């Protein structure tokens, strides 16, 4: 079968500017179908949400899959599934029906697919049950179920136990998901499919991708597994690779901060087999936005399998930082050669006030683009009787930002110099002191425009 599935997933779709995430690469390969006959059941969703282009694209993908299996089993598109393999079609909406048994006629299989019409609810449990009934437990053929769906379960029994029972009978389950108008529970697909999830589940939001997903699953069926596998991964320059876990097969090496190589000697040569690799990356860029995780990923093996990996993206959120008060200018200082002591005149330092310095940061939440904000900081000191004493107030104008959406703004380094007041601060210098800080923030700018009035006499 060659490489039957490849996937790349990340463990989150949102992260902070200095955040990290886990990336999982997955690969599944299986022996040549010619020497390892396989019974395959296509389980196809024909619920009401499939009306129109989703159903048309599904038919195109399923028929492409049938053609590729036809050619893989006997090296020619002769209209017959050969070498002892068979294929069947089950479709489902509110209930499931076996449109064919396990047969070898390509015309009959395509006629079953082309005859599907959309309507009704979604009963995944009945779909798994009907598909499982098509397999002969006494047959030595490998057993594969390919389930396609575009939505969540809306009727019938819970499908997870039915899928688990099918897997317990040795049936390999692949799930292809289309994110339809009612959404799609990807975690449910992961639960139904054979492990590892990343190698047996493929999801797309675009019905036009269905032919490619079905073709990718079938295109490598004529290949005898895969040997001398090399996968080179290069992450986006805004990320660095921080660590690599030991893969379940083969070995992985970090080439530099942005790239790694995964080598597998052989996979799926004698039986269907999966391999996964986890590695961790950290965002080091300074700009927010939706970013591709990988810059490129390439695959090669001795058999010439054609393999592509998804291109996941992550939304990166970076704080907007404002410094309303500049830091003091530094004075350059140089120590020459092997001097073990140095005396330098660094000029004058002007005394601003006696007392301690309190420096505060505050985040203004939900500041919309193009809006300046007036920020006031009020500091009081609390004496031993709980009375508050004014220690100062500062007001700032926070400049408008140009981010595309409302977001939080971090204001840093608001400084107060507070004198020692023995009547308030304590009976001795450097006693512990209690303070309270309050912040007020209001928009300066508004979208309000006064309506122009016209007076007619």
ZALUMTOR-727021 format. One line per field, with one value per residue (C-alpha): x, y, z. Coordinates in Angstrom, 3 decimals, m for minus. Each point is the difference from the previous one (the first is absolute). Layout:
c1 c(X, ...)
c2 c(Y, ...)
c3 c(Z, ...)
end
This chain:
c1 c(0.000, 2.909, m0.571, m3.731, m0.143, 2.136, m0.916, 1.316, m1.906, 0.660, m1.397, m1.456, m1.258, 0.837, 3.126, 1.659, 2.899, 2.617, m2.068, 0.820, m1.928, 0.353, 0.148, m0.807, 1.080, m1.675, 0.415, m1.720, 1.135, m1.243, 1.165, m0.826, m3.689, 0.922, 1.734, m2.265, m3.657, m2.167, m3.745, m0.913, m3.370, m0.724, m2.437, m1.463, m2.068, m3.096, m1.788, m1.860, 3.016, 1.747, m2.416, 1.666, 3.747, 0.998, m1.765, 1.338, 3.560, m0.476, m1.081, 3.014, 2.361, m1.568, 0.082, 3.645, 0.721, m1.711, 1.984, 3.302, m0.772, m1.011, 3.347, 2.010, m1.291, 0.883, 2.003, m2.814, m3.368, m1.890, m3.198, 0.733, 1.551, 2.653, 2.452, m2.640, m0.938, m3.593, m1.839, m3.453, m2.053, m2.127, m1.810, m1.812, m2.238, m2.753, 0.737, 2.722, m0.339, 2.405, m0.067, 2.183, 1.527, 3.735, 0.380, 2.605, m2.029, 1.175, m3.130, m2.289, 1.991, m0.095, m3.705, m0.628, 1.992, m1.581, m3.492, 0.334, m2.332, 0.103, m2.651, m0.694, 1.988, 3.389, 0.175, 3.645, m0.691, m2.171, 2.636, 2.718, m2.330, m1.068, 3.585, 1.289, m2.635, 1.488, 3.293, 0.387, 1.714, 1.304, 1.673, 3.817, m0.179, 1.050, m3.015, m0.177, m2.909, 0.110, m2.688, m0.843, m2.239, m0.701, m1.718, m0.711, m2.214, m3.636, m1.915, 0.541, 2.129, 3.431, 2.375, 3.230, m0.789, m1.016, 3.233, 2.000, m1.649, 0.977, 3.623, m0.013, m0.793, 3.185, m1.634, 2.236, m2.147, 0.906, m2.137, m0.225, m1.832, m1.497, m0.750, m3.596, m2.575, m0.802, 3.624, 2.016, 1.143, 3.587, 0.569, m2.772, 1.756, 3.208, m1.918, m1.509, 3.131, 2.838, 2.915, 2.025, m2.608, 2.384, 0.598, m3.624, m1.986, m0.008, m2.211, m0.668, m2.337, m0.152, m2.082, 2.292, 2.771, m1.918, 1.303, 3.570, m0.613, m1.572, 2.693, 2.845, m1.386, m0.245, 2.918, 2.679, m1.855, 2.194, 3.170, 1.536, 0.195, 2.911, 3.752, 2.844, m2.434, 1.398, m2.195, 1.526, m1.953, 0.778, m2.070, m1.047, 2.827, m2.236, 0.375, 2.918, 0.086, 0.586, m0.034, m0.750, m1.589, 1.151, m2.151, m1.922, 1.997, 3.417, 2.077, m0.313, 2.762, m0.132, 2.073, m0.171, m2.419, m2.502, 0.292, 0.007, 0.330, m1.976, 1.423, m1.928, 1.670, m3.305, m3.696, m2.936, 2.068, m1.575, m3.191, m1.806, 2.121, m0.001, 2.709, m0.213, 2.456, m0.657, 2.121, m0.433, 0.394, m0.031, m1.056, 2.838, m1.458, m1.170, m3.129, m3.450, m2.159, m0.980, 3.185, 0.933, 1.858, 2.269, 1.851, 0.450, m0.145, 1.334, m0.355, 1.925, 0.291, 1.425, m3.400, m0.810, m3.162, m1.625, m0.675, m1.234, m0.583, m2.586, 1.135, m1.413, m0.201, m0.047, m1.319, 2.737, m0.989, 2.669, m0.524, 0.087, 2.538, m0.034, 2.723, m1.519, 3.145, 3.414, 2.825, 3.040, 2.722, 2.927, 3.597, 2.621, 2.756, 3.120, 2.538, 3.281, 2.207, 1.033, m0.953, m1.243, m1.359, m1.313, m1.088, m2.439, m1.855, m3.518, m1.177, m2.976, m3.125, m2.776, m1.992, m3.679, m1.465, 0.715, m1.684, m0.656, m0.884, m3.081, m0.257, m3.226, m1.286, m3.674, m1.907, m2.893, m2.435, m1.882, 1.423, m1.367, 2.131, 0.289, m1.024, 2.221, m0.496, 0.288, 1.567, 0.239, 2.062, m0.756, 2.261, m0.867, 1.771, m1.908, 0.998, m0.250, m3.595, m1.111, m0.182, 1.147, 2.384, 0.486, 3.398, m0.578, m2.001, 1.269, m1.937, 1.130, m1.261, 0.445, 0.465, m2.378, 1.044, m0.631, m0.641, m2.971, m2.090, m0.514, 2.706, 1.718, 2.708, 2.786, 1.174, 3.396, 2.166, m2.371, 2.277, m0.783, 2.570, m1.467, 1.643, 0.521, m2.705, 0.621, m3.511, m1.454, 2.690, 1.037, 1.984, 3.366, 1.690, m0.439, m2.978, m2.413, m2.467, m3.455, m1.259, m3.093, 0.022, m3.030, m0.284, m2.592, m0.168, m2.316, m0.093, 0.965, m1.189, m3.524, m1.713, m2.908, m0.761, m2.597, m2.733, 0.028, m3.231, m1.608, m2.630, m2.474, m2.024)
c2 c(0.000, 2.382, 3.113, 0.057, 3.106, 2.981, 2.758, 2.963, 1.438, 2.533, m0.122, 3.532, 2.542, 3.066, 1.018, 2.991, 1.851, m1.945, m3.195, m3.579, m2.818, m3.663, m1.161, m3.617, m1.575, m3.324, m2.570, m3.325, m2.581, m3.461, m2.880, m0.283, m0.801, m2.410, m2.369, 0.916, m0.067, 2.544, 0.447, 3.706, 1.543, 3.638, 1.402, 3.219, 2.737, 0.990, 2.067, 3.189, 2.240, m1.729, 1.547, 1.681, 0.279, m2.056, m3.084, 0.658, 0.261, m3.100, m2.017, 1.254, m0.964, m3.434, m0.864, 1.084, m2.265, m2.955, 0.586, 0.107, m3.240, m1.617, 0.885, m0.872, m3.578, m1.114, 2.889, 0.970, 1.746, m3.033, 0.585, m2.747, 0.116, m2.724, m2.142, m1.229, 3.438, 1.226, 3.233, 0.967, 3.157, 0.935, 3.345, 1.589, 2.820, m0.659, m3.710, m1.877, m2.288, m2.344, 1.324, m2.951, m3.056, m0.651, m0.288, 0.444, 1.834, 3.595, 0.955, m1.302, 1.836, 3.287, m0.408, m0.342, 3.173, 2.000, m1.025, 1.652, 2.898, 2.248, 0.235, m0.844, 0.008, m1.520, m3.470, m1.005, m3.013, m1.676, 0.834, m1.835, m2.921, m0.484, 0.310, m2.532, m2.518, 0.032, m1.525, m3.772, m0.842, m3.236, 1.769, 0.290, 3.360, 3.143, 2.108, 3.773, 2.385, 3.563, 2.174, 3.416, 2.477, 3.739, 0.407, m1.127, m2.895, 1.167, m3.286, m3.579, m1.701, 1.297, m0.978, m0.375, m3.484, m1.257, 1.287, m1.526, m3.373, 0.209, 0.776, m2.932, m2.255, 1.154, 2.608, 3.010, 3.156, 3.208, 3.139, 2.815, 3.078, 3.007, 2.903, 0.603, 2.649, m1.612, m0.411, m3.173, m1.675, m0.867, m1.602, m2.482, m0.929, m0.544, m2.244, m2.126, m0.389, m2.455, 1.383, 2.090, 2.659, 2.169, m2.837, m1.058, 3.256, 2.697, 3.105, 2.863, 3.030, m0.008, m2.557, 0.518, m1.753, m3.277, m1.495, 0.651, m1.540, m3.143, m0.217, 0.385, m2.882, m2.251, 1.199, m1.866, m3.310, m1.625, 0.748, m2.652, 2.140, 2.436, m0.298, 2.486, 2.740, 3.530, 2.872, 3.492, 2.593, 3.736, 2.186, 3.590, 2.478, 1.456, m3.298, m2.000, m3.719, m0.445, m3.806, m3.244, m3.078, m3.474, m1.120, m3.281, m1.165, 1.037, 2.911, 3.787, 2.609, 3.778, 1.472, 3.567, 2.205, m0.048, m3.458, m3.716, m3.312, m3.191, m3.273, m3.309, m3.126, m1.713, 0.366, m2.260, m2.573, m3.090, 1.469, 3.324, 2.175, 3.582, 2.332, 3.343, 2.715, 2.782, 3.137, 3.306, 3.515, 3.470, 3.278, 2.541, 2.536, 3.417, 0.400, m1.523, m1.684, m3.361, m1.811, m3.208, m2.316, m1.488, 1.763, m3.283, m3.778, m2.569, m3.785, m2.671, m3.794, m2.833, m0.900, 3.483, 0.448, 3.391, 1.491, 3.425, 1.405, 2.582, 3.552, 0.932, 3.620, 1.545, 3.380, 1.880, 2.757, 2.537, 2.697, 3.627, 1.710, 3.717, 1.760, 3.335, 0.934, m0.350, m1.797, 2.085, 0.377, m2.337, 1.184, m2.005, m1.566, m1.788, m2.044, m0.365, m3.084, m1.743, 2.800, m1.455, 3.345, 3.083, 3.496, 1.724, 3.309, m0.665, 3.575, 1.356, m1.812, 2.412, m0.722, m0.194, m0.656, m1.669, m3.369, m3.334, m0.715, m2.085, m1.163, m1.544, m1.675, m0.162, m1.606, 1.925, m2.557, 0.038, 3.165, 0.339, 1.137, 3.715, 1.002, 1.980, m0.712, 2.308, m1.910, 1.282, m1.688, 0.925, m1.091, 0.207, m1.199, m1.706, 0.794, m2.305, 1.125, m0.847, 3.619, 0.815, 2.851, 1.394, m0.827, 1.209, m0.242, m0.247, 0.282, m1.303, m0.004, m3.508, 0.222, m1.822, m3.372, m1.294, m3.698, m1.342, m0.799, 1.244, m1.342, 0.486, 2.669, m0.404, 3.295, m0.421, 1.924, 2.440, 1.406, 1.774, 1.373, m0.255, 1.876, m1.444, 1.476, m1.161, 1.000, m2.308, m2.444, m1.108, 1.055, m0.808, 0.371, m2.952, m1.450, m2.162, 2.218, m0.724, 1.624, m0.107, 0.659, 0.902, 0.367, 1.790, m0.408, 1.607, 0.300, 3.447, m0.515, m0.869, m0.991, 2.339, 2.537, 2.732, m0.037, 3.107, 2.011, 1.912, 2.609, 0.725, 3.201)
c3 c(0.000, 0.460, 2.088, 0.735, 2.184, 1.017, 2.401, 1.934, 2.969, 2.765, 3.528, m0.015, m2.502, 2.158, 1.906, 1.686, m1.571, 1.982, 0.190, m0.994, m1.644, m0.923, m3.625, m0.914, m3.279, m0.831, m2.745, m0.779, m2.536, m0.985, m2.229, m3.709, m0.567, m2.834, 2.412, 2.926, m1.227, 1.772, 0.452, 0.022, 0.910, m0.876, 2.602, m1.447, 1.634, m2.032, 2.695, m0.883, 0.569, m2.926, m2.522, m2.983, m0.510, 3.097, m1.411, m3.505, 1.301, 2.161, m3.048, m1.939, 2.853, 0.561, m3.719, m0.224, 2.974, m1.754, m3.210, 1.874, 1.864, m3.311, m1.538, 3.128, 0.215, m3.558, m1.548, m2.378, 0.070, m1.307, 1.962, 2.534, 3.478, m0.291, 1.956, 2.437, 1.348, 0.137, 0.671, 1.281, 0.503, 3.027, 0.165, 2.922, 1.131, 2.581, m0.572, m1.870, m3.001, m1.769, m3.581, m1.049, 1.609, m0.276, m3.787, m2.726, m2.680, m0.369, m1.989, 2.752, 2.680, m1.917, m0.731, 3.724, 0.694, m2.832, 1.136, 3.409, 0.844, 3.072, 2.702, 3.637, 3.237, 0.903, 1.600, 0.342, 2.231, m2.644, m2.647, 1.948, 0.718, m3.651, m1.250, 2.540, m1.150, m3.521, 1.163, 0.218, 3.327, m1.541, m2.939, 0.162, m1.830, 1.779, 0.954, m0.539, 0.587, m1.397, 1.615, m1.420, 1.855, 0.031, 3.357, 3.526, 1.086, 0.168, 0.328, 1.101, 2.635, 1.077, m2.827, 2.021, 1.418, m3.465, m1.541, 2.874, m0.623, m3.687, 0.884, 2.433, m2.984, m1.720, m2.251, m0.714, 0.059, m1.830, 0.392, m2.556, 1.303, m1.783, 2.328, m1.067, 0.823, 3.365, 1.047, 0.546, 3.207, m0.920, 3.401, m0.843, m3.259, 1.987, 2.394, m2.806, m2.134, 0.488, 2.051, m0.345, m0.800, m1.992, m2.494, m0.451, m0.004, m2.696, 0.172, m2.420, m0.003, m3.822, m1.922, m2.995, 1.975, 0.292, m3.240, 1.122, 3.441, m1.473, m2.683, 2.504, 2.047, m3.086, m2.155, 1.929, 0.301, m2.661, 1.964, 2.320, 3.106, 0.137, 0.609, 0.476, 1.011, 0.427, 1.204, 0.169, 1.965, 0.033, 2.326, m0.646, 0.844, 2.737, 1.913, 1.389, 0.787, 3.729, 0.316, m1.844, 1.587, m0.998, m2.965, 0.174, m3.053, m1.251, 1.275, m0.118, 0.061, 0.388, m2.842, 1.337, 1.945, m2.858, m1.607, 0.789, m1.850, 0.694, m1.365, m0.055, m1.391, m0.891, 0.740, m0.862, m1.866, 1.576, 1.524, 0.317, 2.261, 1.296, 1.278, 1.792, 0.985, 2.517, 0.139, 1.776, m1.344, 1.561, m1.614, m0.094, m2.431, 1.128, m2.116, 0.641, m2.647, m1.484, m0.969, m1.792, 2.349, m2.647, m2.783, m1.906, 0.441, m2.473, m0.200, m1.884, 0.075, m2.065, m1.502, m1.269, 2.077, m0.558, 3.433, 1.060, 3.462, 1.159, 0.728, 3.425, 1.107, 3.465, 1.141, 1.897, 2.434, 0.963, 2.626, m1.081, 2.304, 0.808, 2.057, 1.145, 1.951, m1.689, 1.785, 1.049, m2.603, 0.737, 0.428, m1.885, 2.115, m1.295, 1.978, m1.906, m0.248, 3.216, 2.399, 3.286, 1.163, m1.734, 1.047, m2.313, 0.327, m1.320, 0.306, 1.867, 1.193, 0.891, 3.124, m0.889, 3.434, 3.295, 0.517, m1.632, m3.596, m0.861, m3.595, m1.301, m3.167, m0.934, m2.887, m1.561, m1.339, m3.295, m1.567, m3.525, m2.970, m0.688, 3.549, 2.361, 3.706, 3.002, 2.917, 3.572, 2.725, 3.635, 2.871, 3.699, 3.171, 2.806, 3.581, 3.007, 0.626, m3.538, m1.145, m3.566, m0.812, m3.480, m1.532, m3.525, m3.214, m3.590, m3.233, m3.394, m3.539, m1.422, m3.774, m2.333, m1.417, m3.531, 0.666, m2.024, 3.101, 3.552, 2.296, 3.359, 0.377, 2.575, 1.531, 1.671, 2.446, 1.692, 2.749, 3.268, 2.452, 3.525, 2.905, 3.463, 2.249, 3.565, 1.035, m2.675, m1.079, 3.488, 2.999, m1.585, m3.356, m2.390, 1.866, m2.069, m1.903, m1.443, m3.199, m2.187, m3.737, m2.093, m3.769, m2.098, m3.780, m2.544, m3.781, m1.263, m3.579, m1.099, m3.239, 0.754, m2.707, 0.449, m2.634, m2.158, 0.233, m2.830, 0.811, m2.768, 0.190)
end
